[in-house]
Amino acid sequence: MPLNALTLPSLVAERPDDIDAVAALIARAFGPGRFAKAAERLREGNLPILDLSFVAWEVGRAVGCVRLWPIIVGSAPGLLLGPIAVDADHRGQGLGAALIERACAAATAADHAFVLLVGDEPYFGAMGFAGRPARYVIMPDPVDQKRVLARALTAGGADDLFGHARARVTKHHGSRTMRDA
């Protein structure tokens, strides 16, 4: 049964104090195999933008999370979405989609141009992600290029994405990061 506004856990911007709860949730959801993924190469040495990353809380327990990370594709600054993690007993209820939509809304409000992710287009397509805008993005290996998806947050924000995707590590990303807190 999909969640509605009355049953949705509280979605709150991630705080530095949440790091252990979020790390444990991600570990439960993905296990150690997550470190071999291409998107992980863009997170290494990088920090999530806390104002754009969200945690779903239910009775004091983190049951879902999504993070956005600063990246560059070619010369275009944007964001990488992931990981998106939802506790097993909350899956299939719309919580993952709610977290993604909340993060994208916050990124839009902060004037970011696009969000990139590696995932399944049948799932993420319903939230505005598509492979076509990301077809010329070169991700770190290993990656199945058909799973590289982008969503424009501004008019034309994902047009002409071309080149290597890499971390955009700076002291301050215009929003709070773990380093700023």
C-alpha positions in Angstrom: 0.0 0.0 0.0 1.5 3.4 -1.0 2.2 5.9 1.7 0.2 9.1 1.8 0.9 12.4 3.6 -0.7 11.0 6.8 1.4 7.8 6.9 4.7 9.1 5.5 7.5 9.1 8.0 9.0 12.6 8.8 11.4 13.7 6.0 14.1 15.9 7.5 17.2 17.4 6.0 20.2 15.4 7.0 22.3 16.7 10.0 25.9 15.9 10.9 24.5 13.9 13.9 22.7 11.6 11.5 25.8 10.2 9.9 25.9 6.9 12.0 22.2 6.2 11.5 22.4 6.9 7.8 25.6 4.8 7.3 23.9 1.9 9.1 20.8 2.2 7.0 22.8 2.2 3.8 24.9 -0.7 4.9 21.7 -2.7 5.7 20.2 -1.8 2.3 23.3 -2.4 0.1 25.9 -4.3 2.0 29.6 -4.1 1.1 29.0 -4.4 -2.7 28.1 -0.7 -2.8 31.7 0.2 -2.7 32.3 -1.4 -6.1 29.7 0.8 -7.9 30.6 3.5 -10.3 28.7 6.2 -8.5 30.8 5.4 -5.4 33.8 6.8 -7.3 32.1 10.2 -7.4 31.4 10.1 -3.7 34.9 9.2 -2.6 36.6 12.3 -1.1 33.4 14.2 -1.6 30.7 15.3 0.9 26.9 15.2 0.5 25.1 18.5 0.6 23.1 18.2 3.8 20.4 20.8 2.9 19.6 18.6 -0.2 19.9 15.2 1.5 17.0 13.8 3.5 16.4 11.2 6.2 13.0 9.6 6.8 12.5 9.2 10.6 9.9 7.0 12.2 9.8 6.7 16.0 13.4 7.9 16.3 14.7 5.4 13.7 16.1 6.2 10.3 14.0 4.2 7.8 15.0 5.9 4.6 17.6 8.3 3.2 18.7 10.0 0.0 21.8 12.1 -0.6 22.8 14.6 -3.2 26.5 15.2 -4.0 28.2 18.0 -6.0 29.6 16.8 -9.3 30.7 18.2 -12.6 29.9 16.7 -16.0 32.3 18.1 -18.5 32.2 21.7 -17.4 28.5 21.7 -16.2 28.0 21.7 -12.4 25.2 19.4 -11.1 24.3 16.8 -8.5 24.6 13.1 -8.1 21.7 11.3 -6.4 22.4 8.3 -4.2 22.4 6.3 -2.4 18.7 6.1 -1.9 18.0 3.6 0.8 14.8 2.4 2.4 14.5 -0.2 5.2 13.1 -3.5 4.0 9.8 -3.1 6.0 9.1 0.3 4.3 9.8 -0.7 0.7 7.1 -0.7 -1.9 5.2 2.0 -0.2 6.4 5.1 -2.0 8.9 6.3 0.6 11.9 6.1 -1.8 10.0 8.2 -4.4 9.0 10.7 -1.7 12.6 11.1 -0.6 13.8 11.6 -4.2 11.1 14.1 -4.9 11.9 16.0 -1.7 15.6 16.1 -2.6 14.9 17.2 -6.2 12.6 19.9 -5.0 15.2 21.3 -2.6 17.9 21.2 -5.3 15.5 23.0 -7.7 14.9 25.7 -5.0 18.7 26.0 -4.6 19.0 26.7 -8.4 20.9 23.5 -9.3 20.6 22.6 -13.0 20.4 18.8 -13.1 20.6 15.6 -11.1 22.5 12.5 -12.4 22.1 9.0 -11.1 22.8 5.3 -12.0 19.6 3.3 -11.8 16.7 1.7 -13.5 14.8 3.9 -16.0 11.5 2.1 -15.5 11.5 3.2 -11.8 13.3 6.6 -12.0 11.6 7.6 -15.2 8.3 8.2 -13.3 10.2 10.9 -11.4 11.5 12.6 -14.5 14.8 10.9 -15.0 15.8 9.7 -18.5 18.8 8.2 -20.2 18.7 10.4 -23.3 20.1 13.5 -21.5 22.9 11.4 -20.0 23.9 9.4 -23.1 27.2 11.3 -23.5 28.1 11.3 -19.8 31.3 9.3 -19.1 31.0 7.7 -15.7 33.9 6.0 -13.8 33.9 2.2 -14.5 32.2 -0.1 -14.0 28.8 1.2 -15.3 26.1 0.1 -17.7 25.7 3.3 -19.7 21.9 2.5 -20.2 21.5 3.0 -16.4 23.0 6.5 -16.4 20.0 8.8 -16.1 19.6 12.6 -15.7 16.8 14.9 -14.6 16.8 18.6 -15.5 15.9 20.9 -12.6 15.9 24.1 -14.7 14.8 24.7 -18.3 17.6 23.1 -20.4 19.5 22.1 -17.3 20.3 18.6 -18.6 20.7 19.6 -22.2 24.1 19.0 -23.8 25.6 17.0 -20.9 28.8 15.7 -22.3 32.1 14.6 -20.8 33.5 12.9 -17.7 31.5 13.0 -14.5 33.7 13.8 -11.5 33.3 15.0 -8.0 33.1 18.7 -7.4 34.9 19.0 -4.1 35.0 22.5 -2.7 35.0 23.8 0.9 31.5 25.2 0.5 28.8 24.1 -2.0 26.3 26.9 -1.4 24.5 24.6 1.2 25.7 22.9 4.3 28.0 19.9 3.9 29.4 17.6 6.5 32.6 19.7 6.5 30.6 23.0 7.0 28.6 21.7 10.0 
